[in-house]
Amino acid sequence: MGNRYIDFFAGRLVRQCLQQLQAVRDKVIEMLQTCGPVTGLFHEYELKLAQLINRFIAIVEMFRMLGSGTESVMAAIRAARNLHP
């Protein structure tokens, strides 16, 4: 599959990649200019990412994009509460 990276520097890896890969940097700038830093409730690229995840991990039936780790943890707690009331 390739290498696995863990970002212990809260985005530092992303910044380094953007400095090195001009094509990635250009695409990020294009996205920021066309839809801003927040894509809203649903965006074309979120669908593409969900399809890619489902392609490689077929057992994933539902997928949700969230804005932060805190929001993700809160959603996981709500899901767990619904499973075990």
Contacts in CASP RR format, 6 or more apart in sequence:
PFRMAT RR
TARGET T0000
AUTHOR 0000-0000-0000
METHOD contacts of the structure
MODEL  1
MGNRYIDFFAGRLVRQCLQQLQAVRDKVIEMLQTCGPVTGLFHEYELKLA
QLINRFIAIVEMFRMLGSGTESVMAAIRAARNLHP
5 13 0 8 1.000
7 13 0 8 1.000
7 14 0 8 1.000
17 24 0 8 1.000
18 24 0 8 1.000
18 25 0 8 1.000
18 28 0 8 1.000
19 25 0 8 1.000
31 45 0 8 1.000
35 43 0 8 1.000
39 45 0 8 1.000
39 46 0 8 1.000
46 65 0 8 1.000
49 63 0 8 1.000
49 65 0 8 1.000
50 63 0 8 1.000
53 60 0 8 1.000
53 63 0 8 1.000
54 60 0 8 1.000
54 63 0 8 1.000
64 75 0 8 1.000
66 72 0 8 1.000
66 75 0 8 1.000
END
